[in-house]
Amino acid sequence: MIHKNGLRETLHSSGRRLTRQRRLVLKVIEENREHLDAEALYDRAKVLDPNISLATVYRTLVLKEMGLVEEHRLGEGHAHFEATREAPHYHFACSGCGRVIEFDAPEVRQVVRRLSRQEGVEVSSAHLILAGRCAQCQDAGETGPEKGQ
């Protein structure tokens, strides 16, 4: 969760301000468990503030450079965004219906520790995205792009 005082300090130290619209976009990101793309973020923010622009949403998404927002490529031609969380998690993206399932994978932490120990590297982030077909799409016999649609 992004705390207002910490957010204000983080933005201020980078020469940015915590504007009302920036706060609104971050609120929309935080309150949605979905992985929204910029257009969906804009649509939801516009319901709360009809004066917000798509450009403001994109400018706010630059906050990913500060570690406040994470960007994920989930098998589509555009990015999805979510609030940065303290505990790492990973994603499964269904190529049939587009559903995204979040999961924990302690094995990834083990691999990172082993790599750090063996190679002396410092890992700053790890992203794992698995792609395939969810149970519902398998049951329905839906095929995704990998099946040559």
C-alpha positions as CSV (number, residue, x, y, z in Angstrom):
1,M,0.0,0.0,0.0
2,I,1.3,3.5,-0.8
3,H,1.2,5.8,2.2
4,K,0.4,9.5,1.5
5,N,3.3,10.9,3.5
6,G,5.9,8.5,2.1
7,L,4.5,9.1,-1.3
8,R,4.8,12.8,-0.9
9,E,8.4,12.6,0.3
10,T,9.3,10.2,-2.5
11,L,7.8,12.5,-5.2
12,H,9.3,15.6,-3.6
13,S,12.8,14.1,-3.5
14,S,12.6,13.5,-7.2
15,G,11.3,17.0,-8.0
16,R,7.7,16.0,-8.5
17,R,4.6,17.0,-6.7
18,L,1.7,14.9,-5.3
19,T,-1.1,16.5,-7.3
20,R,-4.7,15.7,-6.9
21,Q,-4.9,13.9,-10.2
22,R,-1.7,11.9,-9.6
23,R,-3.1,10.8,-6.2
24,L,-6.3,9.8,-8.0
25,V,-4.5,7.6,-10.6
26,L,-2.5,6.0,-7.8
27,K,-5.7,5.4,-5.9
28,V,-7.3,3.7,-8.9
29,I,-4.2,1.5,-9.3
30,E,-4.2,0.5,-5.6
31,E,-7.9,-0.2,-5.3
32,N,-8.1,-2.5,-8.4
33,R,-6.9,-6.0,-8.0
34,E,-6.9,-6.3,-11.8
35,H,-3.9,-5.6,-14.0
36,L,-5.1,-2.5,-15.7
37,D,-3.6,-1.0,-18.9
38,A,-3.3,2.7,-19.3
39,E,-6.6,3.0,-21.2
40,A,-8.5,1.1,-18.5
41,L,-6.8,3.2,-15.8
42,Y,-7.9,6.3,-17.7
43,D,-11.5,5.1,-18.0
44,R,-11.8,4.4,-14.3
45,A,-10.1,7.6,-13.2
46,K,-12.4,9.6,-15.6
47,V,-15.4,8.4,-13.7
48,L,-14.0,10.0,-10.5
49,D,-12.7,13.1,-12.3
50,P,-14.1,13.9,-15.7
51,N,-11.3,16.5,-16.2
52,I,-8.4,14.0,-16.1
53,S,-6.6,13.4,-19.3
54,L,-5.0,10.3,-20.7
55,A,-1.7,12.2,-20.8
56,T,-1.9,12.7,-17.0
57,V,-2.4,9.0,-16.6
58,Y,0.7,8.3,-18.7
59,R,2.7,10.9,-16.8
60,T,1.7,9.3,-13.5
61,L,2.8,5.9,-14.7
62,V,6.3,7.3,-15.0
63,L,6.3,6.7,-11.2
64,K,7.3,3.1,-11.9
65,E,10.8,4.5,-12.1
66,M,10.5,5.3,-8.4
67,G,9.2,1.9,-7.5
68,L,5.7,3.0,-6.7
69,V,4.1,1.3,-9.7
70,E,5.0,-2.0,-11.4
71,E,4.7,-2.5,-15.2
72,H,4.0,-6.0,-16.5
73,R,3.9,-7.4,-20.1
74,L,1.3,-10.1,-19.9
75,G,1.4,-11.5,-23.4
76,E,-0.4,-8.6,-25.0
77,G,1.0,-5.8,-27.1
78,H,0.7,-3.3,-24.2
79,A,1.6,-2.9,-20.6
80,H,-0.4,-3.5,-17.5
81,F,0.1,-1.7,-14.2
82,E,-0.3,-2.4,-10.5
83,A,0.8,-0.9,-7.2
84,T,4.1,-2.2,-6.0
85,R,3.7,-4.6,-3.1
86,E,6.0,-5.6,-0.4
87,A,5.8,-9.3,-0.9
88,P,6.9,-10.6,-4.4
89,H,4.3,-12.3,-6.5
90,Y,4.2,-13.7,-10.1
91,H,1.7,-14.0,-12.9
92,F,0.0,-16.6,-15.1
93,A,-1.6,-15.1,-18.2
94,C,-4.3,-17.1,-20.0
95,S,-3.8,-16.8,-23.8
96,G,-7.5,-17.8,-24.3
97,C,-9.4,-15.3,-22.2
98,G,-6.7,-12.9,-20.9
99,R,-7.3,-13.8,-17.3
100,V,-4.3,-13.1,-15.0
101,I,-3.7,-15.3,-11.9
102,E,-1.3,-14.1,-9.3
103,F,0.7,-16.6,-7.3
104,D,3.6,-16.9,-4.9
105,A,6.7,-18.9,-5.8
106,P,9.1,-19.4,-2.9
107,E,11.3,-21.3,-5.4
108,V,12.1,-18.0,-7.2
109,R,13.5,-16.6,-4.0
110,Q,15.6,-19.7,-3.6
111,V,17.0,-19.4,-7.1
112,V,17.8,-15.7,-6.5
113,R,19.7,-16.5,-3.3
114,R,21.6,-19.3,-5.0
115,L,22.5,-17.1,-8.0
116,S,23.6,-14.3,-5.7
117,R,25.8,-16.7,-3.7
118,Q,27.3,-18.5,-6.6
119,E,27.9,-15.6,-9.0
120,G,28.2,-12.7,-6.5
121,V,25.4,-10.8,-8.3
122,E,22.8,-8.5,-6.6
123,V,19.3,-9.1,-8.0
124,S,17.2,-6.0,-7.8
125,S,14.0,-7.6,-9.3
126,A,12.6,-10.8,-10.6
127,H,9.7,-11.2,-13.0
128,L,8.1,-14.5,-13.8
129,I,5.2,-14.7,-16.2
130,L,3.8,-18.0,-17.2
131,A,1.5,-18.2,-20.2
132,G,-1.0,-20.9,-21.2
133,R,-4.7,-21.7,-20.9
134,C,-6.7,-21.4,-17.7
135,A,-8.9,-24.3,-16.6
136,Q,-12.1,-22.6,-17.9
137,C,-10.6,-22.1,-21.4
138,Q,-9.4,-25.7,-21.4
139,D,-12.8,-26.9,-20.5
140,A,-14.5,-24.7,-23.1
141,G,-12.0,-25.9,-25.7
142,E,-11.0,-22.3,-26.5
143,T,-7.7,-21.8,-28.3
144,G,-5.4,-18.8,-28.0
145,P,-2.9,-17.3,-30.4
146,E,-0.4,-20.1,-29.8
147,K,-2.9,-22.5,-31.5
148,G,-2.8,-20.6,-34.7
149,Q,-6.0,-18.6,-34.5
